[in-house]
Amino acid sequence: MSRYVLIAFLFLISSKLRAQDHSLSYGKYLLDSIKQLPAIDTSGYSIDEISKVSENFKIVHATVYYDCNGDECFESRKGLITSKQDTLPPIFEDIIPLKNGELVLIGLQKLIQINSGLNVTKIYDHLGSFVKELAVFTKNDLYGLMNVSGEILLPLEYTYIENNEDNHVILAQKDGEWEAFDRNVLLKKEKEDEFSDWELVNTLLKVQHPKTYLWSVFSREAKQLTPFKYEDIKFTNYGDATASIDGYWGMINEKGKEVTEIKYDEIRRGYGVTYIGVQGLLSEKYGLVSIEGELTPIKYSQITTSALQSDVLNGYYWVAKEVKGNWGLLKLRGEPLTAFIYDEINFDDQDRPKGLMGDKWIELIK
């Protein structure tokens, strides 16, 4: 039974603290209660690793065992060792080190932030993941933003803050109004070039509703362009986006307008502002779509995964096959480049693809 004592103590502490004030004094009481835990027989957990994160702290990575209806269950937990050999047992889901030397302890009723003297410096309800050096935190249904050093960059006075990998700015709502904050300005960094890895900074932004988890499209000026209705939004390289409802996808232009029906099983990356729309999970059919809408009917059984470049054509083309039909070439924007009359197309030489008719190969671009 000794291996379950740790979990029992944790449960007891959490129960006693439910009525405490949610303030720094609450955090101090919580931390003091953990520090007063009696020595626990290590048969209750096994130490997997001890990692030093600063001169003041080492994090203990452990596996904690507990009883679940007569069976033995286990979970990964983290504990703490200080430079003065003070210890906190492995009861935390995670411990996040900040660049200012402080730690955030996650896994109890509240999140507490401590310094090297095991003093509580902050307490809040939730801390999101650090995305590009910034993390959203909440307390009493209000939102704030901190950097990796724990410095508060946006105070705890917003009703929602969106910080995700795809947005190049932080979107924050207060008094029903949205505001955009440049991430680099918040971090006091030089402004990045509009190009990153040869891709444009997104024209559109996205925000996820904190209760429904549905997404909405926003402009770079923090104007909401659509309701919160999309299950997912993916930005393309060219300022537009694809969005899904009930598992189906459609194209959205740079103004947040749906320019195709939300009907495709998938929209694959194509070339430029031309993409490949797919319908039918069992028998796929392909067509070309863009922010101009559906460029071709969904009538092809195959389309090359990207457009091919021909110096002879001085442009790009697609190789496609009609459903129950023959092969041919399409221009980049979907117009026919050749008739669909060929039994096969060979594009080993992309500059001069050839089509097979009967037993004769014909050069298609001259």
N, C-alpha and C positions, 0 to 999 in steps of 0.2 A: 504493500500500500504506500510505502514511502515515496515511490516515484510519482505519485499523484498529489503530494502535499503542496508542491509549488503552485499548481493550478488552483488548489483549494484556497491558498492564501491570497492569490490574486483576485479570486472571486469575492472573497471576504472584504478585501480592501475596496474594491469597486462598489460593493453594496453599501458600505459605510459612507462613501464619499458622494453618493448620488444627491444628497441634500445640501452639499456644501456650496458656498458661493463660488461662481465661476470667475475668479479673479486671480491675481498673483498669489494671494494668500491661500486660495484653493490649490494652486499648483504646488506651493510650498508644503502644504499639508499632505498632498498626494506623494510628493517626492520623499518627505520625511517618513511617511508610512511604509514606503517601499524599502527605505534604508533600514528600517527597524525590523524587517523580516528576519526571523531567526535563521541560523545556518541550515541550509537544505542539503540533505544527503544527495550526492551527485548521481545516485542511481535514478533520480528523477529526470535527469537530462544528460546528454553527452555533448562535450565540447568538440566542435568540428574544426574551428579555426579561431585564432586571436589576431586581429589586425590593428596595427598602430595607426591612428588617424591624425594625431598631433602629439606634442610634448606632454599634453595633459590627459589624453584619453586613449584607451585601447578598447576596441569593440569585440565582444565575445560572440561568435557565431555558434549557435547550439541547436540541438534537436531535443525538444521537450516531449516527454511521453505522458499520456493521460488515458484515463479509462473512458471508453464509449460503449455503454451497454454491455459490459463484460469483456469487450475486446480492447486490445491495446492500440491506441492511435498515437500519432506523433505530428508535430508541426515544427517548422523552423522558427526560431526566435533569436533575439539578440539581447545581450547584456553589456555591462560596462565595467571597466576597471580604470580608476584614476591613477595619476602619478603618485598619489599618497596611499595607494592600495585600497582606497574605498571602492566598494563594489555595488553594482545593481544587478540582481539576478536576471537571467535570460527570459524576460517576460514581454519584451517589446517586439512588435511586428517589424519595425524598422528603426534605425537610428541614422539620422542624416547629419553629417558634419557640414558646418558652414565655414566660409573662408575667414570669418572673424574669430575662429576658434571655438565657437559655441556649437551645441548639438541640439537637434530637435528629436524628441522621443515620441514615437508613434506606436499606438497599440492600446492605449488606455481610453478612458472616457473622454479625455481632452488631450490635446497635444501640448507638451510643455517644452519650452526652450531653456537650456541651462548653460551657465558659463563654467569656467574651469574650477570654481569653488563649489560646484553643485548647487549654485543659487539659481532660482527661477528668474529669468529675465522677461519672458513673454509666455502667454498661454492663449491658445486659440482652438477652434473646433476642427479645422481641416487645413492641410497644406497640400497643394497640388504638386505635380511633378515639375522639376525645373526644366523649362523649355527655353533654350537659347539664353541661359543664365537668369531667367526670371521665373517666379512661381507665384501663383495666386493662393492667398490664405483667407480663411473666413472666421468670423466670430459673431455670434448673435445675429445671424442672417445678413451680415454685411461683409463686403469683400475688400481686400487690399492686395497690394503687390509688393513683393520683396525681391532683392537680388541674392546671389549666391553667398553673399557675406551677411545676410540677414538684415540688411539695411532696407527700411521701408521707403519705397519709391512712390507708391500711391497709398494714401492713408485709408484707414478702415472706415470708409464712408460711402461706398458704392453698393448698389443693389445687385450688380453682376459685373464680372470682368472676364473677358475671353482672351486666353493666351494659348495659341496652338502653333504647330510647326509651319502650317501653310500660310498663315497671316504674317505679313511683314510689319504689322503694327499691333498695338494692344487696343482692344475696344472695351470701353468701360461705360456703364450706365448709371446715371444718378438723376433722381427727380424725373424719371421717365425719358431723359434725353441721353443719347449716345455720344461719346467723344472718342476720337482716335488719338493715341499717343505713339509717337515714333519710338520704336524699340531702342534704336541707337542713341537717341537723345536721352532716354531714360537711363541708359547705361553709360552715358557720356562718352560715346564712341564716335569716330568720324563716320559721316554718312556713307553707306555702301553705294557702289555703283548700281545703276538700274539693272545691270546684267550680273547674274550669278551662275557660274557654270554654263554660260551661253544661254541662259533662260531669262525671260523677262520677269521682273517682279510682278506679281499678280495684280491685275486691274481690280478684281473682285476680292472680297473678304468673306469669311463665314463665321457664324456664331451658333453655338449649340445651346438649346434651351436647358436650363439646369434641372427642370422637373420632367419634361417629356423626352428629353435627349434628342429631339429633332433639330435639324439645322435650318438656318436662314441665310440668305445671301445679302451681303452689305456692300456698299460702295467704299472707295478709299476715303471718302469724306465722312464715313460713319453713318450713312443713310441706309436704313433698312429697306431693301428692294423687294423682298418676298416674305410671306409668312413663314413661321417655323413649321415646315412640312416635309422636309427631305430627310431620308434615313442616312444619306451620305452625300457628300459633295467632294469632287476631285477637280482640282484646277489643272488646266492644260498648260502648255508652255507659252500660250499666245494670248493670255488675258481673259479667255472664256473658261467655261467649266462644264463638267457633266454632273448630273444629280440623279438620285434614285428615290423612287416611291414604290413601296410594296415589292421590292426586288427588281424593278425595271428602271431603265436609265433613259435620260434624254439630254439634249444639249441646251446650255444656257449661254446667252451672249454676254458681252461686256456690260450691258445695262441691266443684267439680271432677268432678262425675259426668256421664257421657254420658247425656243425656236423650232423644236421638234416635239412630237408627242413623247411622253414618258412611257416608252413601249419596248425598248431594246433590252435584250437579255444582257448585253454587254456593249460598251463602246470602247474600242481599242485604239491605242495611240497610232496615229497615222503619220502624215507629213504636213508640216505647215499648219494651216487651219482646216485640213481635211482629215477626217477620222473614219474609222470603219465601224458601222453599226451592225450588230449581230442579232438575229431573231431566231428562236427555236433552239432549245437546249439539246434535243436529240438529233435533229437534222438541221444543222446550222445553215442560215442564209445570210448573205452579206450585202451591204450597200455602203455608199459613202455619205457621210453627214458632216455638217460644219455649222458655224454660227449663222450661216445663211439658211439653214434648214436642211432638209433631206435632199442631197444632190442627185442621187440616183434611186430608183426603186430598189427594194430589198429582193433582188432577183438573181444574185450570183451565188454559186456553190463554193467558189474559191476566189480570194483576192490576195495578192501578195501582202505580206505583213507590213510593208512600207512601200512608198513610191520609189521607183527606180529612176536614176538620172541618166540622161543621154546627151552627150555633147553634140551629137548630130541633130537631135531635136532642139537642143538648147533649152531643155526643160525637163520636166518629170512626167512619168507615166505609171500606170498600174497595169499589171497583168491579171486578168480575171477570166472566170469561166461561168457561163450562164447555167442555171439549174436545168438539167436534162438538155444541155445545149453544147455549144462549141466555145472555143477560146477566142479572146480578142484583147485589144488594148484600150484603156481609158486614159483620157487626159487627167491632169492633177485634180481638176474640179469636177470630174465625173463625166464630161462629154466623151462620146465615142471617138477614139483615135483611129480605130480600124473597125471593119465589120467583124462580127462574131461568127466566123466561118471556118476556123482552124481546128484541126484535130488535136494539136499540141503546139505549145510555144516554147522555144528554147531561148533563154535570156542569159546564157553564160557570158555573152558579150552584150552588156547592158546598152552600149551605144547603138547596137544594131541587132535587136532581137529578130528571131526568125519564126515564121509560122508554118506548120506542116499541113499541106493539102494533098491527100492521097499519099503519093510517095515523093512529093516535091517540097523542098524547103524554100520559103519565100521571104526575102528581106522586108521587114515591116516598116522600118524608118530609114528614109533615104535623104 
